[in-house]
Amino acid sequence: MENLFNNILINVSEQISIAGTFATMLFALLSGAIIAFTYYKTQNNENYQKSLSVTLLMLPVILAVIILFIGSNIARAFSLAGTLSIIRFRSAPGDVKDIGFIFFDIAAGLACGVGLYAYSLLFVVFLCIVMFVCEYANLFEKKTLCKTLRITIPEDLNFDNVFDDVFEKYTSKYKLTKIRTTDLGSLFELYYTVTMDKDASERDLINEIRCRNSNLSVIITTQPQIIK
C-alpha cells in the first residue's frame, strides 16, 4: 500500500505543480462556498442541514484533487478506485433538493479538477442566481394549498351537510374524503380536504365547527394526510 501511494505521488508531482494544485483547490473551494451559501439562503428552516452545508463546501475540493491525482492515467484511476472502495457512505434520506445540490457540487468540482476554472465559476454563479430567483420569486409554488381537516363528532349527530354552510363561508373548495368510527363506535371521524379562502381565518373555522360537534377534536394539517 505504501509503495502504491509513493508511485502515485511521484507520478502526480511530475505533472502537477504546487501552484497549479493550490489554484485548483482555491477555485474549487470558492465554488463550494458559493453553492453552500446558496443552499443556506434558499433552504427553509425545516429542511436545512448544517452538515450538508459543510459537505457542499468540502466536496468540490475533494473531487478536484481526485481528478488531479487521476489525470489521464488509467492505471492510476484503477489504483485510486481500489483504495477508495474501502470507504462506505451512509446517509439518511433528505429533501429532494439536497440531491440536486450534491450533483451541483460534483459538477463544479469536476470542472475545477480538469482546469476549467472560468467555466466552473460561470456555471456556479449562473445556477445560483437561478436558485435565488426560484426561491424569492416563489416560482413553481402553488397559489393555494390543500389542507386536511379531521373533525370528531358524536354518533348521534347527522353529519350529512352539517358543516356545508361553514365550509362555504371559509373555504373555496372542500370535499369529504373518508368517514370512520372510533372509541368503539361512540364517535365518528370525518376527513375533509379543504382549500382555505385567501383571507379566511382557520381559528374562526375551527370555532364554528366546535359549536356543532359538541366541542370535540378538530385538527387541521397543512398537507393532505394519508389515512389508513
C-alpha positions in Angstrom: 0.0 0.0 0.0 2.9 2.4 0.9 4.5 1.7 -2.5 1.2 2.3 -4.3 0.9 5.8 -2.7 4.5 6.6 -3.3 4.2 5.8 -7.0 1.0 7.8 -7.3 2.6 10.9 -5.6 5.8 10.6 -7.7 3.8 10.5 -11.0 1.5 13.3 -9.9 4.4 15.6 -8.8 5.9 15.1 -12.3 2.8 16.5 -14.0 1.2 18.9 -11.5 2.9 21.9 -9.8 2.2 23.0 -6.3 0.9 26.4 -7.6 -1.4 24.6 -10.0 -2.8 22.4 -7.3 -3.3 25.3 -4.9 -5.1 27.3 -7.6 -7.4 24.3 -8.4 -8.2 23.9 -4.7 -8.8 27.6 -4.3 -11.2 27.8 -7.2 -13.0 24.6 -6.0 -13.3 26.0 -2.5 -14.7 29.2 -3.9 -17.3 27.3 -6.0 -18.2 25.2 -2.9 -18.6 28.3 -0.8 -21.0 29.9 -3.3 -23.0 26.7 -3.5 -23.1 26.3 0.3 -24.2 29.9 0.7 -26.9 29.5 -1.9 -28.2 26.3 -0.1 -28.1 28.2 3.3 -30.2 31.1 1.9 -32.7 29.2 -0.2 -33.5 26.2 2.1 -36.3 26.5 4.6 -35.7 26.0 8.3 -37.4 22.6 8.5 -35.1 21.0 5.8 -31.9 22.9 6.4 -28.9 20.8 7.5 -25.7 22.4 8.7 -23.8 19.2 8.0 -24.8 19.4 4.3 -23.6 23.0 4.1 -20.2 21.9 5.3 -20.3 19.0 2.8 -21.1 21.3 0.0 -18.1 23.4 0.9 -15.7 20.4 1.0 -16.9 18.3 -1.8 -15.7 20.3 -4.8 -12.2 20.5 -3.3 -12.1 16.7 -2.8 -13.3 15.9 -6.3 -11.0 18.4 -7.9 -8.0 16.9 -6.1 -9.1 13.4 -7.0 -9.3 14.5 -10.7 -5.8 16.0 -10.4 -4.5 12.7 -9.0 -6.1 10.6 -11.7 -5.3 12.8 -14.7 -5.3 10.7 -17.9 -3.6 7.7 -16.3 -5.9 4.7 -16.4 -3.7 2.7 -14.1 -3.8 5.4 -11.5 -7.5 5.7 -11.8 -7.9 2.0 -11.0 -5.4 2.3 -8.1 -7.3 5.1 -6.5 -10.7 3.4 -7.1 -9.4 0.3 -5.3 -8.1 2.4 -2.4 -11.3 4.4 -2.0 -13.5 1.4 -2.3 -12.9 0.6 1.4 -15.0 3.7 2.3 -18.6 3.2 3.0 -21.1 6.1 2.8 -24.2 6.2 4.9 -26.8 8.9 4.7 -30.4 9.4 5.7 -33.0 10.3 3.1 -33.3 14.1 2.9 -35.1 16.7 0.8 -35.1 16.1 -2.9 -33.5 19.5 -3.5 -30.5 18.3 -1.4 -29.7 15.7 -4.1 -29.7 18.5 -6.7 -27.2 20.5 -4.6 -24.9 17.4 -4.3 -24.9 16.9 -8.1 -24.3 20.7 -8.4 -21.2 20.3 -6.2 -20.0 17.4 -8.2 -20.2 19.2 -11.5 -18.3 22.2 -10.0 -15.6 20.0 -8.5 -15.1 18.1 -11.8 -14.8 21.3 -13.8 -12.2 22.7 -11.4 -10.3 19.4 -11.5 -9.8 19.5 -15.2 -8.7 23.1 -15.1 -11.9 24.8 -16.4 -11.9 27.5 -13.7 -13.7 30.2 -15.6 -16.4 27.8 -16.9 -16.8 26.4 -13.4 -17.4 29.8 -11.8 -19.7 30.8 -14.7 -21.7 27.7 -14.2 -21.9 28.1 -10.4 -22.8 31.7 -10.4 -25.4 31.3 -13.1 -27.2 28.3 -11.4 -27.0 30.0 -8.0 -28.7 33.1 -9.4 -31.4 30.8 -10.9 -31.9 29.2 -7.4 -32.3 32.6 -5.8 -34.8 33.7 -8.4 -36.8 30.5 -8.0 -36.8 30.9 -4.2 -37.6 34.5 -3.8 -40.0 34.9 -6.7 -41.9 31.8 -5.5 -41.7 30.1 -8.9 -43.4 26.7 -9.3 -45.2 27.2 -6.0 -48.9 26.6 -5.8 -51.0 29.6 -5.1 -53.4 27.6 -3.0 -52.6 24.8 -0.5 -54.9 21.9 0.2 -55.3 21.0 3.8 -56.7 18.0 5.6 -59.4 18.7 8.2 -60.3 16.0 10.7 -63.5 16.5 12.7 -64.6 14.3 15.5 -68.4 14.2 16.1 -70.8 12.2 18.4 -72.6 9.3 16.9 -76.0 10.9 17.2 -75.0 13.9 15.0 -76.2 13.5 11.4 -73.1 14.6 9.6 -74.7 14.9 6.1 -74.3 18.5 5.1 -74.0 19.6 8.7 -70.9 21.7 8.1 -71.6 22.8 4.5 -72.5 26.4 5.3 -69.4 26.7 7.5 -67.1 25.5 4.7 -68.8 27.7 2.1 -68.0 30.7 4.4 -64.3 30.0 5.0 -63.2 27.7 2.1 -63.1 27.9 -1.7 -63.2 24.2 -2.1 -64.0 21.2 0.2 -64.6 17.5 -0.1 -65.4 14.7 2.3 -62.8 12.0 1.7 -63.3 9.5 4.5 -65.5 8.6 7.4 -64.6 6.2 10.2 -65.7 5.3 13.7 -63.6 5.5 16.8 -64.0 4.8 20.5 -65.9 1.5 19.9 -68.3 3.3 17.6 -69.3 6.1 20.0 -67.7 8.7 17.8 -67.2 9.4 14.1 -64.2 11.0 12.5 -64.8 12.9 9.3 -61.9 13.7 7.0 -62.2 16.6 4.6 -59.8 18.1 2.0 -60.2 21.8 2.1 -58.7 24.9 0.4 -59.0 28.0 2.6 -60.1 31.3 1.2 -57.3 33.9 0.9 -58.4 36.0 3.9 -60.2 33.3 5.9 -59.2 32.5 9.5 -58.5 28.9 10.4 -59.2 29.8 14.1 -62.7 31.1 13.2 -63.4 28.0 11.1 -62.4 25.7 14.0 -64.5 27.7 16.5 -67.6 27.4 14.4 -67.1 23.7 13.8 -66.7 23.2 17.6 -70.1 24.8 18.2 -71.6 22.0 16.2 -69.5 18.9 17.1 -70.0 19.3 20.9 -66.5 20.8 21.3 -64.8 17.6 20.3 -61.5 17.4 18.5 -60.8 19.4 15.3 -57.4 19.1 13.6 -56.1 20.9 10.5 -52.9 19.7 8.8 -51.1 21.7 6.2 -50.6 18.7 3.8 -53.2 16.0 2.9 -52.9 13.1 5.3 -52.5 9.5 4.3 -55.4 7.8 6.1 -55.1 4.1 6.7 
